[in-house]
Amino acid sequence: MKNINIIKRNHEFQSIIGNKRFIKTKGFVIYFKKNDLKRFRYGISVGKKTGNAVFRNKIKRQIRSMIWEILDDQSEKYFDIVIMARIMILDKSFQDNLEELKKALLLIK
């Protein structure tokens, strides 16, 4: 089954980032924009400074897992978000990163 909650196209990423509404934490920068689709959508971006492709894909899998755990809480919010991982994410455990992402997503209004 195709996941309709994922943002993949570059122009969608650029329109969300161009909206200039964001939240910064130690491990993440989260850009967000209200949508009219009546669903929560997300995109994940990990820069090359974070490491090679193996590490970047591991981080993306972890963030995707965090989103799936948080998604039930965000079901009534209709936003498009882009989560950019910072290099500080490597220094903390999965559980610490999950708590940080939960707190940041609660601030989106």
Biopython code that builds the backbone (N, CA, C, O; Angstrom):
import numpy as np
from Bio.PDB.StructureBuilder import StructureBuilder

atoms = [
    (1, "MET", "N", (0.837, -1.185, 0.000)),
    (1, "MET", "CA", (0.000, 0.000, 0.000)),
    (1, "MET", "C", (0.884, 1.252, 0.000)),
    (1, "MET", "O", (1.849, 1.335, 0.760)),
    (2, "LYS", "N", (0.561, 2.189, -0.827)),
    (2, "LYS", "CA", (1.327, 3.415, -0.940)),
    (2, "LYS", "C", (0.984, 4.343, 0.228)),
    (2, "LYS", "O", (-0.183, 4.547, 0.562)),
    (3, "ASN", "N", (2.025, 4.894, 0.832)),
    (3, "ASN", "CA", (1.818, 5.816, 1.947)),
    (3, "ASN", "C", (1.554, 7.209, 1.391)),
    (3, "ASN", "O", (2.443, 7.815, 0.793)),
    (4, "ILE", "N", (0.349, 7.721, 1.581)),
    (4, "ILE", "CA", (-0.031, 9.026, 1.031)),
    (4, "ILE", "C", (0.396, 10.174, 1.931)),
    (4, "ILE", "O", (0.159, 11.337, 1.602)),
    (5, "ASN", "N", (1.020, 9.867, 3.060)),
    (5, "ASN", "CA", (1.414, 10.911, 4.005)),
    (5, "ASN", "C", (2.846, 11.391, 3.791)),
    (5, "ASN", "O", (3.324, 12.234, 4.550)),
    (6, "ILE", "N", (3.541, 10.879, 2.781)),
    (6, "ILE", "CA", (4.932, 11.228, 2.561)),
    (6, "ILE", "C", (5.042, 12.286, 1.468)),
    (6, "ILE", "O", (4.400, 12.184, 0.422)),
    (7, "ILE", "N", (5.858, 13.296, 1.722)),
    (7, "ILE", "CA", (6.157, 14.330, 0.725)),
    (7, "ILE", "C", (7.469, 13.938, 0.065)),
    (7, "ILE", "O", (8.478, 13.749, 0.745)),
    (8, "LYS", "N", (7.459, 13.816, -1.262)),
    (8, "LYS", "CA", (8.658, 13.395, -1.978)),
    (8, "LYS", "C", (9.125, 14.393, -3.027)),
    (8, "LYS", "O", (10.311, 14.416, -3.356)),
    (9, "ARG", "N", (8.250, 15.201, -3.551)),
    (9, "ARG", "CA", (8.602, 16.076, -4.663)),
    (9, "ARG", "C", (9.346, 17.326, -4.189)),
    (9, "ARG", "O", (9.021, 17.918, -3.159)),
    (10, "ASN", "N", (10.345, 17.700, -4.970)),
    (10, "ASN", "CA", (11.196, 18.831, -4.620)),
    (10, "ASN", "C", (10.397, 20.127, -4.515)),
    (10, "ASN", "O", (10.638, 20.921, -3.605)),
    (11, "HIS", "N", (9.456, 20.358, -5.422)),
    (11, "HIS", "CA", (8.702, 21.614, -5.366)),
    (11, "HIS", "C", (7.833, 21.691, -4.118)),
    (11, "HIS", "O", (7.571, 22.790, -3.629)),
    (12, "GLU", "N", (7.381, 20.560, -3.589)),
    (12, "GLU", "CA", (6.626, 20.576, -2.337)),
    (12, "GLU", "C", (7.550, 20.920, -1.165)),
    (12, "GLU", "O", (7.177, 21.697, -0.287)),
    (13, "PHE", "N", (8.760, 20.337, -1.153)),
    (13, "PHE", "CA", (9.737, 20.671, -0.122)),
    (13, "PHE", "C", (10.032, 22.167, -0.159)),
    (13, "PHE", "O", (10.043, 22.826, 0.881)),
    (14, "GLN", "N", (10.272, 22.704, -1.361)),
    (14, "GLN", "CA", (10.634, 24.108, -1.496)),
    (14, "GLN", "C", (9.498, 25.045, -1.071)),
    (14, "GLN", "O", (9.755, 26.102, -0.495)),
    (15, "SER", "N", (8.249, 24.667, -1.350)),
    (15, "SER", "CA", (7.136, 25.532, -0.947)),
    (15, "SER", "C", (6.962, 25.541, 0.572)),
    (15, "SER", "O", (6.597, 26.569, 1.142)),
    (16, "ILE", "N", (7.216, 24.418, 1.228)),
    (16, "ILE", "CA", (7.107, 24.363, 2.688)),
    (16, "ILE", "C", (8.247, 25.152, 3.330)),
    (16, "ILE", "O", (8.024, 25.918, 4.267)),
    (17, "ILE", "N", (9.459, 24.965, 2.827)),
    (17, "ILE", "CA", (10.612, 25.684, 3.371)),
    (17, "ILE", "C", (10.490, 27.180, 3.059)),
    (17, "ILE", "O", (10.874, 28.017, 3.875)),
    (18, "GLY", "N", (9.966, 27.508, 1.901)),
    (18, "GLY", "CA", (9.797, 28.900, 1.512)),
    (18, "GLY", "C", (8.757, 29.635, 2.332)),
    (18, "GLY", "O", (8.738, 30.866, 2.353)),
    (19, "ASN", "N", (7.897, 28.899, 3.002)),
    (19, "ASN", "CA", (6.882, 29.496, 3.871)),
    (19, "ASN", "C", (7.515, 30.172, 5.090)),
    (19, "ASN", "O", (6.916, 31.063, 5.693)),
    (20, "LYS", "N", (8.732, 29.743, 5.448)),
    (20, "LYS", "CA", (9.556, 30.335, 6.516)),
    (20, "LYS", "C", (8.940, 30.247, 7.900)),
    (20, "LYS", "O", (9.202, 31.101, 8.748)),
    (21, "ARG", "N", (8.136, 29.243, 8.139)),
    (21, "ARG", "CA", (7.660, 28.966, 9.503)),
    (21, "ARG", "C", (8.375, 27.709, 9.951)),
    (21, "ARG", "O", (8.249, 26.660, 9.319)),
    (22, "PHE", "N", (9.128, 27.808, 11.042)),
    (22, "PHE", "CA", (9.933, 26.672, 11.463)),
    (22, "PHE", "C", (10.135, 26.658, 12.961)),
    (22, "PHE", "O", (9.925, 27.654, 13.653)),
    (23, "ILE", "N", (10.556, 25.480, 13.449)),
    (23, "ILE", "CA", (10.897, 25.276, 14.848)),
    (23, "ILE", "C", (12.280, 24.636, 14.865)),
    (23, "ILE", "O", (12.522, 23.652, 14.166)),
    (24, "LYS", "N", (13.182, 25.192, 15.661)),
    (24, "LYS", "CA", (14.535, 24.639, 15.777)),
    (24, "LYS", "C", (14.704, 23.986, 17.132)),
    (24, "LYS", "O", (14.313, 24.535, 18.162)),
    (25, "THR", "N", (15.293, 22.802, 17.111)),
    (25, "THR", "CA", (15.711, 22.131, 18.335)),
    (25, "THR", "C", (17.171, 21.736, 18.154)),
    (25, "THR", "O", (17.771, 22.048, 17.125)),
    (26, "LYS", "N", (17.742, 21.064, 19.126)),
    (26, "LYS", "CA", (19.143, 20.652, 19.001)),
    (26, "LYS", "C", (19.336, 19.611, 17.900)),
    (26, "LYS", "O", (20.367, 19.603, 17.227)),
    (27, "GLY", "N", (18.363, 18.748, 17.717)),
    (27, "GLY", "CA", (18.514, 17.665, 16.753)),
    (27, "GLY", "C", (17.758, 17.855, 15.451)),
    (27, "GLY", "O", (18.030, 17.156, 14.475)),
    (28, "PHE", "N", (16.809, 18.791, 15.416)),
    (28, "PHE", "CA", (15.942, 18.924, 14.245)),
    (28, "PHE", "C", (15.668, 20.383, 13.905)),
    (28, "PHE", "O", (15.729, 21.263, 14.764)),
    (29, "VAL", "N", (15.365, 20.616, 12.639)),
    (29, "VAL", "CA", (14.741, 21.855, 12.189)),
    (29, "VAL", "C", (13.475, 21.408, 11.481)),
    (29, "VAL", "O", (13.542, 20.636, 10.524)),
    (30, "ILE", "N", (12.328, 21.878, 11.934)),
    (30, "ILE", "CA", (11.047, 21.439, 11.386)),
    (30, "ILE", "C", (10.356, 22.624, 10.740)),
    (30, "ILE", "O", (9.974, 23.582, 11.413)),
    (31, "TYR", "N", (10.200, 22.547, 9.427)),
    (31, "TYR", "CA", (9.450, 23.548, 8.671)),
    (31, "TYR", "C", (8.027, 23.044, 8.529)),
    (31, "TYR", "O", (7.810, 21.845, 8.356)),
    (32, "PHE", "N", (7.055, 23.944, 8.601)),
    (32, "PHE", "CA", (5.669, 23.498, 8.499)),
    (32, "PHE", "C", (4.819, 24.499, 7.748)),
    (32, "PHE", "O", (5.139, 25.684, 7.657)),
    (33, "LYS", "N", (3.730, 23.985, 7.215)),
    (33, "LYS", "CA", (2.788, 24.791, 6.432)),
    (33, "LYS", "C", (1.425, 24.116, 6.516)),
    (33, "LYS", "O", (1.326, 22.895, 6.390)),
    (34, "LYS", "N", (0.393, 24.892, 6.726)),
    (34, "LYS", "CA", (-0.960, 24.350, 6.787)),
    (34, "LYS", "C", (-1.372, 23.873, 5.395)),
    (34, "LYS", "O", (-1.048, 24.510, 4.393)),
    (35, "ASN", "N", (-2.092, 22.744, 5.338)),
    (35, "ASN", "CA", (-2.552, 22.247, 4.037)),
    (35, "ASN", "C", (-4.067, 22.095, 4.019)),
    (35, "ASN", "O", (-4.716, 22.119, 5.065)),
    (36, "ASP", "N", (-4.618, 21.942, 2.839)),
    (36, "ASP", "CA", (-6.063, 21.785, 2.655)),
    (36, "ASP", "C", (-6.442, 20.345, 2.346)),
    (36, "ASP", "O", (-7.574, 20.083, 1.938)),
    (37, "LEU", "N", (-5.528, 19.417, 2.530)),
    (37, "LEU", "CA", (-5.757, 18.022, 2.150)),
    (37, "LEU", "C", (-6.447, 17.208, 3.233)),
    (37, "LEU", "O", (-6.789, 16.047, 3.007)),
    (38, "LYS", "N", (-6.653, 17.790, 4.391)),
    (38, "LYS", "CA", (-7.297, 17.113, 5.528)),
    (38, "LYS", "C", (-6.511, 15.884, 5.985)),
    (38, "LYS", "O", (-7.092, 14.879, 6.393)),
    (39, "ARG", "N", (-5.165, 15.982, 5.908)),
    (39, "ARG", "CA", (-4.309, 14.927, 6.452)),
    (39, "ARG", "C", (-2.937, 15.512, 6.768)),
    (39, "ARG", "O", (-2.543, 16.548, 6.232)),
    (40, "PHE", "N", (-2.237, 14.836, 7.633)),
    (40, "PHE", "CA", (-0.897, 15.203, 8.070)),
    (40, "PHE", "C", (0.109, 14.577, 7.103)),
    (40, "PHE", "O", (0.084, 13.365, 6.889)),
    (41, "ARG", "N", (1.001, 15.398, 6.511)),
    (41, "ARG", "CA", (2.003, 14.863, 5.598)),
    (41, "ARG", "C", (3.391, 15.292, 6.077)),
    (41, "ARG", "O", (3.542, 16.339, 6.705)),
    (42, "TYR", "N", (4.393, 14.478, 5.776)),
    (42, "TYR", "CA", (5.747, 14.774, 6.229)),
    (42, "TYR", "C", (6.782, 14.401, 5.178)),
    (42, "TYR", "O", (6.567, 13.520, 4.344)),
    (43, "GLY", "N", (7.901, 15.092, 5.243)),
    (43, "GLY", "CA", (9.070, 14.792, 4.433)),
    (43, "GLY", "C", (10.291, 14.829, 5.334)),
    (43, "GLY", "O", (10.312, 15.553, 6.330)),
    (44, "ILE", "N", (11.306, 14.054, 4.989)),
    (44, "ILE", "CA", (12.505, 13.962, 5.814)),
    (44, "ILE", "C", (13.716, 14.321, 4.957)),
    (44, "ILE", "O", (13.845, 13.867, 3.820)),
    (45, "SER", "N", (14.593, 15.136, 5.517)),
    (45, "SER", "CA", (15.812, 15.525, 4.825)),
    (45, "SER", "C", (16.990, 15.384, 5.781)),
    (45, "SER", "O", (16.953, 15.880, 6.907)),
    (46, "VAL", "N", (18.035, 14.702, 5.317)),
    (46, "VAL", "CA", (19.250, 14.534, 6.104)),
    (46, "VAL", "C", (20.416, 14.952, 5.220)),
    (46, "VAL", "O", (20.609, 14.395, 4.139)),
    (47, "GLY", "N", (21.193, 15.927, 5.673)),
    (47, "GLY", "CA", (22.295, 16.462, 4.882)),
    (47, "GLY", "C", (23.500, 15.542, 4.817)),
    (47, "GLY", "O", (23.647, 14.627, 5.627)),
    (48, "LYS", "N", (24.358, 15.798, 3.844)),
    (48, "LYS", "CA", (25.543, 14.970, 3.651)),
    (48, "LYS", "C", (26.571, 15.131, 4.760)),
    (48, "LYS", "O", (27.413, 14.253, 4.948)),
    (49, "LYS", "N", (26.520, 16.224, 5.490)),
    (49, "LYS", "CA", (27.466, 16.421, 6.593)),
    (49, "LYS", "C", (27.231, 15.422, 7.720)),
    (49, "LYS", "O", (28.112, 15.201, 8.551)),
    (50, "THR", "N", (26.059, 14.824, 7.748)),
    (50, "THR", "CA", (25.708, 13.876, 8.802)),
    (50, "THR", "C", (26.493, 12.579, 8.669)),
    (50, "THR", "O", (26.779, 11.932, 9.676)),
    (51, "GLY", "N", (26.843, 12.190, 7.462)),
    (51, "GLY", "CA", (27.606, 10.960, 7.261)),
    (51, "GLY", "C", (27.359, 10.393, 5.880)),
    (51, "GLY", "O", (26.773, 11.042, 5.013)),
    (52, "ASN", "N", (27.822, 9.167, 5.696)),
    (52, "ASN", "CA", (27.636, 8.543, 4.394)),
    (52, "ASN", "C", (26.197, 8.047, 4.239)),
    (52, "ASN", "O", (25.382, 8.213, 5.148)),
    (53, "ALA", "N", (25.888, 7.452, 3.114)),
    (53, "ALA", "CA", (24.517, 7.051, 2.790)),
    (53, "ALA", "C", (23.942, 6.067, 3.805)),
    (53, "ALA", "O", (22.744, 6.098, 4.091)),
    (54, "VAL", "N", (24.781, 5.204, 4.347)),
    (54, "VAL", "CA", (24.313, 4.225, 5.325)),
    (54, "VAL", "C", (23.790, 4.930, 6.577)),
    (54, "VAL", "O", (22.711, 4.596, 7.069)),
    (55, "PHE", "N", (24.541, 5.894, 7.093)),
    (55, "PHE", "CA", (24.107, 6.632, 8.290)),
    (55, "PHE", "C", (22.884, 7.493, 7.994)),
    (55, "PHE", "O", (21.960, 7.568, 8.804)),
    (56, "ARG", "N", (22.881, 8.141, 6.830)),
    (56, "ARG", "CA", (21.738, 8.991, 6.494)),
    (56, "ARG", "C", (20.463, 8.169, 6.377)),
    (56, "ARG", "O", (19.412, 8.594, 6.857)),
    (57, "ASN", "N", (20.536, 7.007, 5.752)),
    (57, "ASN", "CA", (19.347, 6.158, 5.635)),
    (57, "ASN", "C", (18.911, 5.611, 6.991)),
    (57, "ASN", "O", (17.715, 5.457, 7.237)),
    (58, "LYS", "N", (19.866, 5.316, 7.871)),
    (58, "LYS", "CA", (19.524, 4.865, 9.222)),
    (58, "LYS", "C", (18.764, 5.958, 9.969)),
    (58, "LYS", "O", (17.773, 5.681, 10.644)),
    (59, "ILE", "N", (19.232, 7.201, 9.846)),
    (59, "ILE", "CA", (18.568, 8.322, 10.507)),
    (59, "ILE", "C", (17.169, 8.513, 9.941)),
    (59, "ILE", "O", (16.229, 8.763, 10.694)),
    (60, "LYS", "N", (17.017, 8.399, 8.622)),
    (60, "LYS", "CA", (15.691, 8.545, 8.009)),
    (60, "LYS", "C", (14.743, 7.454, 8.499)),
    (60, "LYS", "O", (13.575, 7.727, 8.775)),
    (61, "ARG", "N", (15.236, 6.219, 8.610)),
    (61, "ARG", "CA", (14.389, 5.131, 9.125)),
    (61, "ARG", "C", (13.971, 5.411, 10.567)),
    (61, "ARG", "O", (12.821, 5.172, 10.936)),
    (62, "GLN", "N", (14.892, 5.914, 11.378)),
    (62, "GLN", "CA", (14.563, 6.224, 12.772)),
    (62, "GLN", "C", (13.535, 7.342, 12.857)),
    (62, "GLN", "O", (12.599, 7.259, 13.651)),
    (63, "ILE", "N", (13.696, 8.383, 12.053)),
    (63, "ILE", "CA", (12.734, 9.489, 12.076)),
    (63, "ILE", "C", (11.374, 9.008, 11.602)),
    (63, "ILE", "O", (10.351, 9.398, 12.166)),
    (64, "ARG", "N", (11.344, 8.168, 10.575)),
    (64, "ARG", "CA", (10.082, 7.608, 10.083)),
    (64, "ARG", "C", (9.396, 6.798, 11.182)),
    (64, "ARG", "O", (8.177, 6.868, 11.339)),
    (65, "SER", "N", (10.175, 6.035, 11.938)),
    (65, "SER", "CA", (9.628, 5.266, 13.054)),
    (65, "SER", "C", (9.072, 6.189, 14.135)),
    (65, "SER", "O", (8.026, 5.907, 14.720)),
    (66, "MET", "N", (9.772, 7.290, 14.401)),
    (66, "MET", "CA", (9.293, 8.269, 15.380)),
    (66, "MET", "C", (7.971, 8.876, 14.918)),
    (66, "MET", "O", (7.045, 9.033, 15.713)),
    (67, "ILE", "N", (7.884, 9.216, 13.638)),
    (67, "ILE", "CA", (6.655, 9.803, 13.090)),
    (67, "ILE", "C", (5.490, 8.829, 13.246)),
    (67, "ILE", "O", (4.387, 9.232, 13.616)),
    (68, "TRP", "N", (5.730, 7.554, 12.966)),
    (68, "TRP", "CA", (4.643, 6.575, 13.095)),
    (68, "TRP", "C", (4.155, 6.468, 14.530)),
    (68, "TRP", "O", (2.964, 6.263, 14.765)),
    (69, "GLU", "N", (5.069, 6.606, 15.502)),
    (69, "GLU", "CA", (4.654, 6.576, 16.908)),
    (69, "GLU", "C", (3.874, 7.830, 17.291)),
    (69, "GLU", "O", (2.952, 7.762, 18.103)),
    (70, "ILE", "N", (4.236, 8.964, 16.717)),
    (70, "ILE", "CA", (3.620, 10.240, 17.061)),
    (70, "ILE", "C", (2.360, 10.507, 16.249)),
    (70, "ILE", "O", (1.529, 11.316, 16.659)),
    (71, "LEU", "N", (2.203, 9.851, 15.118)),
    (71, "LEU", "CA", (1.155, 10.176, 14.149)),
    (71, "LEU", "C", (-0.248, 10.165, 14.741)),
    (71, "LEU", "O", (-1.091, 10.952, 14.309)),
    (72, "ASP", "N", (-0.527, 9.311, 15.702)),
    (72, "ASP", "CA", (-1.857, 9.277, 16.306)),
    (72, "ASP", "C", (-2.179, 10.580, 17.030)),
    (72, "ASP", "O", (-3.330, 11.016, 17.045)),
    (73, "ASP", "N", (-1.164, 11.204, 17.632)),
    (73, "ASP", "CA", (-1.373, 12.471, 18.337)),
    (73, "ASP", "C", (-1.577, 13.625, 17.371)),
    (73, "ASP", "O", (-2.219, 14.617, 17.717)),
    (74, "GLN", "N", (-1.037, 13.507, 16.161)),
    (74, "GLN", "CA", (-1.072, 14.606, 15.192)),
    (74, "GLN", "C", (-2.195, 14.449, 14.173)),
    (74, "GLN", "O", (-2.258, 15.224, 13.218)),
    (75, "SER", "N", (-3.069, 13.485, 14.342)),
    (75, "SER", "CA", (-4.064, 13.179, 13.314)),
    (75, "SER", "C", (-5.053, 14.320, 13.079)),
    (75, "SER", "O", (-5.608, 14.432, 11.986)),
    (76, "GLU", "N", (-5.281, 15.166, 14.078)),
    (76, "GLU", "CA", (-6.230, 16.265, 13.891)),
    (76, "GLU", "C", (-5.564, 17.523, 13.340)),
    (76, "GLU", "O", (-6.253, 18.488, 13.009)),
    (77, "LYS", "N", (-4.233, 17.526, 13.235)),
    (77, "LYS", "CA", (-3.512, 18.664, 12.676)),
    (77, "LYS", "C", (-3.271, 18.420, 11.197)),
    (77, "LYS", "O", (-2.717, 17.389, 10.816)),
    (78, "TYR", "N", (-3.682, 19.362, 10.367)),
    (78, "TYR", "CA", (-3.540, 19.217, 8.927)),
    (78, "TYR", "C", (-2.392, 20.098, 8.451)),
    (78, "TYR", "O", (-2.604, 21.210, 7.967)),
    (79, "PHE", "N", (-1.180, 19.586, 8.595)),
    (79, "PHE", "CA", (0.020, 20.315, 8.222)),
    (79, "PHE", "C", (0.889, 19.472, 7.311)),
    (79, "PHE", "O", (0.860, 18.243, 7.357)),
    (80, "ASP", "N", (1.670, 20.162, 6.476)),
    (80, "ASP", "CA", (2.782, 19.548, 5.766)),
    (80, "ASP", "C", (4.023, 19.957, 6.536)),
    (80, "ASP", "O", (4.216, 21.140, 6.817)),
    (81, "ILE", "N", (4.866, 18.995, 6.881)),
    (81, "ILE", "CA", (6.092, 19.328, 7.596)),
    (81, "ILE", "C", (7.287, 18.717, 6.881)),
    (81, "ILE", "O", (7.183, 17.668, 6.245)),
    (82, "VAL", "N", (8.411, 19.387, 6.997)),
    (82, "VAL", "CA", (9.693, 18.871, 6.529)),
    (82, "VAL", "C", (10.604, 18.821, 7.737)),
    (82, "VAL", "O", (10.859, 19.841, 8.377)),
    (83, "ILE", "N", (11.094, 17.630, 8.049)),
    (83, "ILE", "CA", (11.978, 17.436, 9.187)),
    (83, "ILE", "C", (13.397, 17.334, 8.654)),
    (83, "ILE", "O", (13.725, 16.425, 7.892)),
    (84, "MET", "N", (14.229, 18.276, 9.065)),
    (84, "MET", "CA", (15.638, 18.254, 8.691)),
    (84, "MET", "C", (16.433, 17.837, 9.919)),
    (84, "MET", "O", (16.379, 18.484, 10.965)),
    (85, "ALA", "N", (17.174, 16.743, 9.770)),
    (85, "ALA", "CA", (17.970, 16.246, 10.888)),
    (85, "ALA", "C", (19.288, 16.996, 10.959)),
    (85, "ALA", "O", (19.940, 17.225, 9.941)),
    (86, "ARG", "N", (19.671, 17.375, 12.163)),
    (86, "ARG", "CA", (20.962, 18.010, 12.395)),
    (86, "ARG", "C", (21.951, 16.951, 12.867)),
    (86, "ARG", "O", (21.553, 15.850, 13.248)),
    (87, "ILE", "N", (23.214, 17.278, 12.841)),
    (87, "ILE", "CA", (24.253, 16.321, 13.195)),
    (87, "ILE", "C", (24.191, 15.935, 14.678)),
    (87, "ILE", "O", (24.689, 14.876, 15.060)),
    (88, "MET", "N", (23.591, 16.773, 15.504)),
    (88, "MET", "CA", (23.466, 16.486, 16.943)),
    (88, "MET", "C", (22.587, 15.267, 17.218)),
    (88, "MET", "O", (22.621, 14.720, 18.321)),
    (89, "ILE", "N", (21.808, 14.839, 16.241)),
    (89, "ILE", "CA", (20.934, 13.681, 16.420)),
    (89, "ILE", "C", (21.745, 12.408, 16.671)),
    (89, "ILE", "O", (21.247, 11.463, 17.284)),
    (90, "LEU", "N", (22.984, 12.384, 16.201)),
    (90, "LEU", "CA", (23.822, 11.200, 16.365)),
    (90, "LEU", "C", (24.310, 11.019, 17.799)),
    (90, "LEU", "O", (24.651, 9.906, 18.201)),
    (91, "ASP", "N", (24.347, 12.102, 18.572)),
    (91, "ASP", "CA", (24.874, 12.051, 19.937)),
    (91, "ASP", "C", (23.862, 11.543, 20.960)),
    (91, "ASP", "O", (24.231, 11.203, 22.084)),
    (92, "LYS", "N", (22.593, 11.490, 20.576)),
    (92, "LYS", "CA", (21.548, 11.121, 21.534)),
    (92, "LYS", "C", (20.910, 9.787, 21.159)),
    (92, "LYS", "O", (21.024, 9.319, 20.027)),
    (93, "SER", "N", (20.245, 9.197, 22.129)),
    (93, "SER", "CA", (19.581, 7.913, 21.896)),
    (93, "SER", "C", (18.271, 8.119, 21.136)),
    (93, "SER", "O", (17.781, 9.239, 20.993)),
    (94, "PHE", "N", (17.730, 7.020, 20.661)),
    (94, "PHE", "CA", (16.465, 7.056, 19.929)),
    (94, "PHE", "C", (15.365, 7.646, 20.801)),
    (94, "PHE", "O", (14.576, 8.467, 20.334)),
    (95, "GLN", "N", (15.309, 7.234, 22.059)),
    (95, "GLN", "CA", (14.257, 7.691, 22.966)),
    (95, "GLN", "C", (14.363, 9.191, 23.226)),
    (95, "GLN", "O", (13.345, 9.882, 23.280)),
    (96, "ASP", "N", (15.577, 9.699, 23.387)),
    (96, "ASP", "CA", (15.758, 11.136, 23.588)),
    (96, "ASP", "C", (15.331, 11.925, 22.356)),
    (96, "ASP", "O", (14.685, 12.967, 22.466)),
    (97, "ASN", "N", (15.699, 11.416, 21.179)),
    (97, "ASN", "CA", (15.292, 12.079, 19.936)),
    (97, "ASN", "C", (13.782, 12.035, 19.754)),
    (97, "ASN", "O", (13.189, 12.996, 19.263)),
    (98, "LEU", "N", (13.153, 10.929, 20.146)),
    (98, "LEU", "CA", (11.698, 10.803, 20.057)),
    (98, "LEU", "C", (11.012, 11.843, 20.936)),
    (98, "LEU", "O", (10.065, 12.492, 20.494)),
    (99, "GLU", "N", (11.467, 12.009, 22.155)),
    (99, "GLU", "CA", (10.881, 12.996, 23.066)),
    (99, "GLU", "C", (11.067, 14.413, 22.530)),
    (99, "GLU", "O", (10.157, 15.238, 22.617)),
    (100, "GLU", "N", (12.244, 14.694, 21.977)),
    (100, "GLU", "CA", (12.508, 16.019, 21.419)),
    (100, "GLU", "C", (11.592, 16.307, 20.235)),
    (100, "GLU", "O", (11.076, 17.417, 20.106)),
    (101, "LEU", "N", (11.385, 15.309, 19.366)),
    (101, "LEU", "CA", (10.506, 15.487, 18.210)),
    (101, "LEU", "C", (9.053, 15.651, 18.640)),
    (101, "LEU", "O", (8.325, 16.454, 18.056)),
    (102, "LYS", "N", (8.621, 14.899, 19.657)),
    (102, "LYS", "CA", (7.249, 15.045, 20.170)),
    (102, "LYS", "C", (7.000, 16.459, 20.676)),
    (102, "LYS", "O", (5.981, 17.072, 20.356)),
    (103, "LYS", "N", (7.935, 16.970, 21.467)),
    (103, "LYS", "CA", (7.780, 18.324, 22.017)),
    (103, "LYS", "C", (7.732, 19.364, 20.912)),
    (103, "LYS", "O", (6.942, 20.306, 20.970)),
    (104, "ALA", "N", (8.584, 19.189, 19.898)),
    (104, "ALA", "CA", (8.610, 20.156, 18.804)),
    (104, "ALA", "C", (7.321, 20.117, 18.000)),
    (104, "ALA", "O", (6.817, 21.169, 17.605)),
    (105, "LEU", "N", (6.775, 18.935, 17.746)),
    (105, "LEU", "CA", (5.545, 18.832, 16.949)),
    (105, "LEU", "C", (4.332, 19.350, 17.707)),
    (105, "LEU", "O", (3.353, 19.765, 17.086)),
    (106, "LEU", "N", (4.375, 19.334, 19.028)),
    (106, "LEU", "CA", (3.273, 19.903, 19.807)),
    (106, "LEU", "C", (3.212, 21.416, 19.697)),
    (106, "LEU", "O", (2.160, 22.014, 19.922)),
    (107, "LEU", "N", (4.335, 22.039, 19.351)),
    (107, "LEU", "CA", (4.383, 23.498, 19.226)),
    (107, "LEU", "C", (3.785, 24.002, 17.904)),
    (107, "LEU", "O", (3.511, 25.194, 17.764)),
    (108, "ILE", "N", (3.586, 23.115, 16.957)),
    (108, "ILE", "CA", (3.062, 23.533, 15.644)),
    (108, "ILE", "C", (1.601, 23.916, 15.781)),
    (108, "ILE", "O", (0.780, 23.141, 16.272)),
    (109, "LYS", "N", (1.287, 25.140, 15.333)),
    (109, "LYS", "CA", (-0.094, 25.627, 15.398)),
    (109, "LYS", "C", (-0.443, 26.330, 14.123)),
    (109, "LYS", "O", (-1.563, 26.816, 13.972)),
]
sb = StructureBuilder()
sb.init_structure("model")
sb.init_model(0)
sb.init_chain("A")
sb.init_seg("    ")
for serial, (resi, resn, name, xyz) in enumerate(atoms, 1):
    if name == "N":
        sb.init_residue(resn, " ", resi, " ")
    sb.init_atom(name, np.array(xyz, "f"), 0.0, 1.0, " ", f" {name:<3s}", serial, name[0])
structure = sb.get_structure()
